[in-house]
Each structure stands twice: as C-alpha cells, then as structure tokens.
Amino acid sequence: MKIQTFIFNWRGQYQNTLNKEKQFKEIGIVPTVINSDESYPFEGDNWHCIGEESYFNAQFLKAIELFDGDVLFHVQGDASYDNWKDLITDAKTYYEMANWGIYAPNVDYTWYDSSRTDVNTIDFPLDKLKMVANTDCTCWFIHKDVINWYKERKLDFSKYKMGWSWDIVLPALCYINQRPVLRDYNHTISHPRGTAYDTNKAEQEMWHLYNSLPSDLKEAFGLIKSNKEGLSRYYE
C-alpha cells in the first residue's frame, strides 16, 4: 500500500510543520508540504507554495492534484503527535481487516467530538474503533477509491475558499458506497482551539455547496450534520 503523506502549512505554523516533516523523515517518509505562507516560499522539492490567499480548500485540491498513491494521508500544520509510525501501521492493519474508506485518529479538540460523530447504531467489532459520521479533517487517511468517487461525481469545489465540507462530502461518499468511516480512539492527536478565519463565511460556503449536490449526497450530508444514527440505513 502506497500511503502519500501531505502536510498543510500556513502563516504561524512554519515551525510546527518543520517539526512534523522531521518526524516523518525519521521514519522514512518524505511528506509533501502544501504551503500558503509566502514568508517561506521554498523549503525543498517536496514543498509546493500556492500563495497566501490559499486556504484549506485550495490546499486540499492541490493535494488531490498531486496524489498518485493508494491512500492520501493529510495532516494539518497545527496538529501534533509523537507516534506517527504506529498510527500509519494501524491504518494499514485496519485497512486489511475492515477495508475502510476513511480512517483517522481521535483529535483532542474538534467540533466533531465523540458525542457529535460516533454512530452507535452501527456496531464495529474492533476495540476502540468506531464508525463515525465525520472524522474531522485535522488528520485522516483517505483511500484512493474515495478520491475517485469524488472525481467521478465532477463536484466543483473550486469556487470555495475555506474548505468546510470536504470532511462531510468524502464520508458521505463512503456511506453511500458502504465503506467504513473509522475513528481510532487508540490514537489522539493534539490540536489547538480556535481559528484564524471567518467561520460565518465558511458556513455560508458549506451550505451553498450543499445546495449544489445531487440528491443522494444531500441526503447523506444531512444525516452527517443532523442525524448521525440515521447513517445506519446504509448498512441495513
């Protein structure tokens, strides 16, 4: 399995990104850095500087453009962990066991905490792994099948900036295709509170995108946002 690792860097996260890049290199992985901090336009052949006006959406689209592996592993610049090697090993192990579409560690601060995302009406047999509506997009592994389903739908994310919805649309595609969306509570990523962007604008973009979706994706999107237990219908 070829896991292609991406780190998103932006202003204020340079040192955090360098620290993660060093951690990955120490375990034999050279991550691709999608960088929007023009103060540091070039830090090596694996850095892609896409401009200060680029937020999560442009960074994620760039990662998809560059992706040619089996699994896209994305980590935000402000996320921290001390055991990437075991996380990656577990991602591979659980793929062989469960054929997941999306696999992710727990995140110590995310709006999508366990109370908002664990789908308790779908039993999952592996200890501390839960089917979830939304893994959050701080740190997650996305199988190439999910990326291909997104491409086949010809969904247009290009007009948006903030990127709210990737962590809804991609899980929605997984549920429609009956591929598990898993959170592994054996691993917890550190992630600070707060944002440096306009969340009202991000939410407006999210609902604008929702209104443009085909009906089956709208249905799954709505369940992820407001009725997570209803996602069990895809496994009936």
C-alpha positions as CSV (number, residue, x, y, z in Angstrom):
1,M,0.0,0.0,0.0
2,K,1.4,3.4,-1.0
3,I,0.5,6.0,1.5
4,Q,1.2,9.5,0.3
5,T,1.6,12.0,3.1
6,F,0.7,15.7,2.9
7,I,1.1,18.4,5.5
8,F,-0.7,21.8,5.1
9,N,1.3,24.8,6.2
10,W,0.1,28.3,6.7
11,R,1.3,31.5,8.4
12,G,2.1,30.9,12.0
13,Q,2.6,27.1,11.6
14,Y,6.0,27.0,10.0
15,Q,7.9,25.6,12.9
16,N,5.1,23.1,13.7
17,T,5.3,21.9,10.0
18,L,9.0,21.6,10.1
19,N,8.8,19.5,13.3
20,K,6.3,17.1,11.7
21,E,8.4,17.0,8.5
22,K,11.4,16.0,10.6
23,Q,9.4,13.3,12.5
24,F,8.2,11.8,9.2
25,K,11.6,11.8,7.7
26,E,13.0,10.0,10.7
27,I,10.6,7.1,10.0
28,G,11.5,7.1,6.3
29,I,8.7,9.2,4.9
30,V,9.2,12.4,2.9
31,P,5.9,14.3,3.2
32,T,4.6,16.7,0.6
33,V,4.0,20.2,2.1
34,I,1.3,22.3,0.6
35,N,2.3,25.8,1.8
36,S,0.4,29.0,1.8
37,D,2.9,31.0,3.9
38,E,4.8,33.3,1.4
39,S,7.4,34.1,4.1
40,Y,8.7,30.6,3.4
41,P,8.1,30.0,-0.3
42,F,10.5,27.2,-0.8
43,E,11.9,24.6,1.7
44,G,12.8,21.8,-0.7
45,D,11.5,19.9,-3.7
46,N,8.7,18.5,-1.6
47,W,7.3,21.9,-0.8
48,H,4.6,23.5,-3.0
49,C,3.9,27.1,-2.3
50,I,0.4,28.1,-3.6
51,G,0.1,31.6,-2.2
52,E,-1.1,33.5,0.8
53,E,-4.7,33.7,-0.3
54,S,-5.0,29.9,-0.4
55,Y,-6.9,28.3,2.5
56,F,-7.8,24.7,3.2
57,N,-9.9,24.3,0.0
58,A,-7.1,25.2,-2.4
59,Q,-4.6,23.2,-0.4
60,F,-6.8,20.1,-0.5
61,L,-7.4,20.5,-4.2
62,K,-3.6,20.7,-4.7
63,A,-3.1,17.6,-2.7
64,I,-5.6,15.7,-4.8
65,E,-3.9,17.0,-8.0
66,L,-0.5,15.6,-6.7
67,F,-1.9,12.4,-5.3
68,D,-1.0,9.2,-7.1
69,G,-0.9,6.6,-4.3
70,D,-3.3,4.2,-2.7
71,V,-4.0,6.3,0.4
72,L,-3.9,10.1,0.8
73,F,-2.7,10.9,4.4
74,H,-3.3,14.5,5.3
75,V,-2.2,16.3,8.5
76,Q,-2.8,19.9,9.3
77,G,0.2,22.1,10.2
78,D,-1.1,22.8,13.8
79,A,-1.6,19.1,14.6
80,S,0.9,17.3,16.8
81,Y,1.6,13.7,17.7
82,D,4.5,11.6,19.0
83,N,3.9,8.3,17.4
84,W,3.2,8.6,13.6
85,K,4.8,5.3,12.9
86,D,2.3,3.3,14.9
87,L,-0.6,5.3,13.6
88,I,0.5,4.5,10.0
89,T,1.0,0.9,10.9
90,D,-2.5,0.7,12.3
91,A,-4.0,2.4,9.3
92,K,-2.6,-0.4,7.1
93,T,-3.6,-3.1,9.6
94,Y,-7.2,-2.0,9.9
95,Y,-7.5,-1.5,6.1
96,E,-6.7,-5.2,5.7
97,M,-9.2,-6.0,8.4
98,A,-12.0,-3.6,7.5
99,N,-11.5,-2.2,4.0
100,W,-12.1,1.3,5.3
101,G,-12.7,4.3,3.1
102,I,-11.6,6.8,5.7
103,Y,-9.5,6.1,8.8
104,A,-8.5,8.7,11.3
105,P,-7.2,9.1,14.9
106,N,-9.1,10.9,17.6
107,V,-8.5,14.6,17.9
108,D,-8.3,16.2,21.3
109,Y,-10.1,19.4,20.1
110,T,-12.6,19.2,17.3
111,W,-16.2,20.3,17.0
112,Y,-16.8,16.7,15.8
113,D,-16.1,15.1,19.2
114,S,-17.4,11.6,20.0
115,S,-20.8,12.9,21.1
116,R,-21.4,14.5,17.7
117,T,-20.0,11.9,15.4
118,D,-19.9,8.3,16.9
119,V,-22.6,6.2,15.1
120,N,-23.7,3.9,17.9
121,T,-26.3,2.1,15.8
122,I,-23.6,0.5,13.7
123,D,-21.5,-2.0,15.7
124,F,-17.9,-2.2,14.9
125,P,-16.0,-5.3,16.2
126,L,-12.5,-3.8,16.8
127,D,-11.7,-2.4,20.2
128,K,-11.7,1.4,20.4
129,L,-12.6,1.8,16.7
130,K,-15.9,3.5,16.0
131,M,-17.9,4.1,12.9
132,V,-18.3,7.9,12.8
133,A,-20.2,10.4,10.7
134,N,-17.2,12.7,10.4
135,T,-13.6,12.0,11.4
136,D,-12.7,15.7,11.2
137,C,-10.1,16.8,8.7
138,T,-7.2,17.6,11.1
139,C,-5.5,14.2,10.4
140,W,-7.0,11.5,8.2
141,F,-6.3,8.7,5.8
142,I,-8.5,8.6,2.6
143,H,-8.4,5.6,0.3
144,K,-8.0,6.3,-3.4
145,D,-11.4,4.8,-4.1
146,V,-13.0,7.8,-2.2
147,I,-10.9,10.3,-4.2
148,N,-12.0,8.6,-7.4
149,W,-15.7,8.7,-6.4
150,Y,-15.3,12.4,-5.8
151,K,-13.7,12.8,-9.2
152,E,-16.4,10.7,-11.0
153,R,-19.1,12.9,-9.5
154,K,-17.5,16.0,-11.1
155,L,-18.1,18.0,-7.9
156,D,-17.0,21.6,-8.2
157,F,-15.2,22.8,-5.0
158,S,-13.0,25.3,-6.9
159,K,-15.3,28.3,-6.2
160,Y,-15.0,28.0,-2.5
161,K,-12.1,29.2,-0.2
162,M,-12.4,27.9,3.3
163,G,-13.0,24.2,2.6
164,W,-15.7,23.3,5.0
165,S,-17.4,20.2,3.5
166,W,-14.5,18.0,2.5
167,D,-14.9,16.2,5.8
168,I,-18.6,15.8,5.1
169,V,-18.7,15.0,1.4
170,L,-16.0,12.4,1.5
171,P,-17.6,10.5,4.4
172,A,-20.9,10.8,2.6
173,L,-19.4,9.1,-0.4
174,C,-18.1,6.3,1.9
175,Y,-21.6,5.7,3.4
176,I,-23.3,5.6,0.0
177,N,-20.7,3.0,-1.1
178,Q,-20.7,1.1,2.2
179,R,-17.1,1.8,3.0
180,P,-16.4,2.3,6.7
181,V,-15.5,5.7,8.1
182,L,-13.5,4.9,11.2
183,R,-12.1,6.8,14.1
184,D,-9.4,5.1,16.2
185,Y,-9.6,6.1,19.8
186,N,-6.3,4.3,20.5
187,H,-4.6,7.4,19.0
188,T,-5.3,11.0,19.9
189,I,-3.8,14.0,18.0
190,S,-3.2,17.3,19.8
191,H,-5.0,20.2,18.1
192,P,-5.4,23.7,19.5
193,R,-8.7,25.5,19.8
194,G,-9.6,28.5,17.6
195,T,-9.4,29.5,14.0
196,A,-7.9,32.5,12.2
197,Y,-10.6,32.8,9.5
198,D,-14.2,33.9,9.2
199,T,-16.3,30.8,10.3
200,N,-19.5,32.6,9.2
201,K,-18.2,32.8,5.7
202,A,-17.0,29.2,5.9
203,E,-20.5,28.0,6.9
204,Q,-22.2,30.1,4.1
205,E,-19.9,28.3,1.6
206,M,-20.7,24.9,3.1
207,W,-24.5,25.4,2.7
208,H,-24.0,26.8,-0.8
209,L,-22.1,23.7,-1.7
210,Y,-24.8,21.5,-0.1
211,N,-27.4,23.1,-2.3
212,S,-25.4,22.2,-5.4
213,L,-25.1,18.5,-4.5
214,P,-27.1,15.6,-6.1
215,S,-29.9,14.2,-4.0
216,D,-28.1,11.1,-2.7
217,L,-25.2,13.2,-1.4
218,K,-27.6,15.8,0.0
219,E,-29.3,13.0,2.0
220,A,-26.0,11.6,3.4
221,F,-24.7,15.1,4.0
222,G,-27.8,16.0,6.0
223,L,-27.5,12.8,8.1
224,I,-23.9,13.5,8.9
225,K,-24.8,17.0,10.0
226,S,-28.0,16.4,12.0
227,N,-28.9,12.7,12.4
228,K,-25.8,10.6,12.6
229,E,-27.6,7.5,13.8
230,G,-29.6,7.6,10.6
231,L,-26.5,6.7,8.7
232,S,-27.1,3.1,9.8
233,R,-29.7,2.9,6.9
234,Y,-26.8,2.4,4.5
235,Y,-25.9,-0.9,6.3
236,E,-29.5,-2.3,6.5
